[in-house]
Amino acid sequence: MALSRRTCLALGGGGGLAALSGCLDFDSETPQLSLTLLNFDSERHEIDVEVFRADAEEYTDAVVLQERYELSRPPEDAVASERTDDDALESDAYVVDVTVSTAPAVSETYHFYPALADDDDRTDRLFIELHTDPNSGDRYIEFQQNH
């Protein structure tokens, strides 16, 4: 039985649609996580940031970011200096370890969870802030994130 041109086109079009059905979302980008580091202390600091996958079982599989950031002193006309790392990694659930090795050393851990998955306009950002207690002079780290 010979197939008509119309039947061949219909079969080819249907097969093409079936083949591409999983690729319809190829233009969508994976949501990214950006980091903003803020230094509210009056001194320059180096801050080590390690980000780990929350669901990994082995250290080598868990590490997604190991970076040392230099934070300058705040300018005279500002309360903090800022360093940004836009789109540092894919937005996902992470454990974030931050260490300031300048004596006295201080470190802190934070559990990051991304914004709601159904939010198409989400831009996840984690703020890592270095502060100094005005009474004791002790340094401490705080975390904030947008929702």
C-alpha positions as CSV (number, residue, x, y, z in Angstrom):
1,M,0.0,0.0,0.0
2,A,1.4,3.3,-1.0
3,L,1.3,6.2,1.4
4,S,0.1,9.6,0.2
5,R,2.2,12.7,0.6
6,R,-0.3,14.0,3.2
7,T,-0.1,10.8,5.3
8,C,3.7,10.9,5.2
9,L,3.8,14.5,6.4
10,A,1.3,13.8,9.2
11,L,3.3,10.8,10.4
12,G,6.6,12.7,10.1
13,G,5.1,15.7,12.0
14,G,3.7,13.6,14.7
15,G,7.0,11.7,15.2
16,G,8.9,15.0,15.2
17,L,6.6,16.4,17.9
18,A,7.0,13.3,20.0
19,A,10.8,13.4,19.6
20,L,10.9,17.1,20.7
21,S,8.3,16.9,23.5
22,G,10.9,16.7,26.2
23,C,12.8,19.6,24.8
24,L,10.1,22.2,24.9
25,D,11.6,23.9,27.9
26,F,15.2,24.2,26.4
27,D,15.2,28.0,26.6
28,S,14.4,28.1,30.3
29,E,17.5,28.8,32.5
30,T,18.3,27.0,35.7
31,P,17.7,29.5,38.6
32,Q,21.0,30.8,39.9
33,L,22.2,31.7,43.4
34,S,24.1,35.0,43.8
35,L,26.2,35.9,46.8
36,T,26.6,39.3,48.4
37,L,29.2,39.7,51.1
38,L,29.1,42.7,53.4
39,N,31.8,43.9,55.7
40,F,30.5,46.1,58.5
41,D,33.8,45.9,60.4
42,S,36.3,48.7,60.2
43,E,39.1,46.4,59.0
44,R,39.8,44.5,55.8
45,H,39.1,40.8,55.9
46,E,39.5,37.6,53.9
47,I,36.4,35.4,54.1
48,D,36.4,31.7,53.2
49,V,33.1,30.5,51.8
50,E,32.4,26.8,51.3
51,V,29.1,25.6,49.9
52,F,28.0,22.0,50.1
53,R,25.1,20.1,48.6
54,A,22.7,19.3,51.4
55,D,21.9,15.8,50.1
56,A,25.4,14.5,49.2
57,E,26.8,11.5,51.0
58,E,30.5,12.1,50.3
59,Y,32.7,15.2,50.7
60,T,33.9,15.2,47.1
61,D,30.4,15.0,45.8
62,A,29.1,17.7,48.3
63,V,31.5,20.6,47.5
64,V,30.1,23.0,44.9
65,L,32.0,26.2,45.9
66,Q,35.2,26.9,47.8
67,E,36.2,30.5,47.5
68,R,38.2,33.1,49.4
69,Y,36.8,36.6,49.1
70,E,38.7,39.8,50.1
71,L,36.5,42.4,51.7
72,S,37.9,45.9,52.0
73,R,37.2,48.3,54.8
74,P,34.0,50.2,54.4
75,P,34.4,53.6,52.7
76,E,34.2,56.6,55.0
77,D,30.8,57.5,53.5
78,A,29.3,54.0,53.9
79,V,28.5,51.6,56.7
80,A,29.7,48.5,54.9
81,S,31.8,47.4,51.9
82,E,30.2,45.1,49.5
83,R,31.4,42.3,47.3
84,T,29.1,40.4,44.9
85,D,29.4,37.2,43.1
86,D,26.4,37.1,40.7
87,D,25.2,33.7,39.5
88,A,27.9,31.9,41.6
89,L,26.1,28.6,41.4
90,E,22.8,26.9,40.7
91,S,20.1,27.6,43.2
92,D,19.6,24.5,45.3
93,A,19.5,23.4,49.0
94,Y,23.0,24.0,50.4
95,V,24.9,24.0,53.7
96,V,27.1,27.2,53.7
97,D,30.2,27.4,55.9
98,V,31.8,30.8,56.3
99,T,35.1,31.4,58.1
100,V,36.9,34.7,58.8
101,S,40.4,33.6,59.8
102,T,41.6,37.1,61.0
103,A,42.3,36.8,64.7
104,P,40.2,36.1,66.5
105,A,38.8,33.7,64.0
106,V,35.0,33.3,63.7
107,S,33.0,30.9,61.6
108,E,29.3,30.1,61.1
109,T,27.1,27.7,59.2
110,Y,23.8,28.4,57.4
111,H,21.3,26.2,55.6
112,F,20.2,27.8,52.4
113,Y,16.9,26.8,50.8
114,P,15.9,28.3,47.4
115,A,12.8,30.4,46.7
116,L,9.6,28.7,45.7
117,A,10.0,26.6,42.6
118,D,6.8,28.0,41.0
119,D,8.2,31.6,41.1
120,D,9.4,32.3,37.6
121,D,10.9,35.6,38.5
122,R,13.0,34.3,41.4
123,T,16.5,35.5,41.8
124,D,18.0,33.8,44.8
125,R,20.6,35.9,46.7
126,L,22.4,35.0,49.9
127,F,23.8,37.8,52.0
128,I,26.8,37.0,54.2
129,E,27.4,39.8,56.6
130,L,30.4,40.4,58.9
131,H,29.6,42.5,61.9
132,T,31.4,43.7,65.1
133,D,29.5,43.8,68.4
134,P,29.8,47.5,69.6
135,N,30.0,46.4,73.3
136,S,32.4,43.5,73.2
137,G,34.3,44.1,70.0
138,D,33.7,40.5,69.0
139,R,33.1,39.7,65.3
140,Y,30.1,37.6,64.2
141,I,28.6,36.5,60.9
142,E,24.9,36.8,60.0
143,F,23.1,35.4,57.0
144,Q,20.1,36.8,55.1
145,Q,18.4,35.7,52.0
146,N,15.7,37.1,49.8
147,H,12.4,35.1,49.5
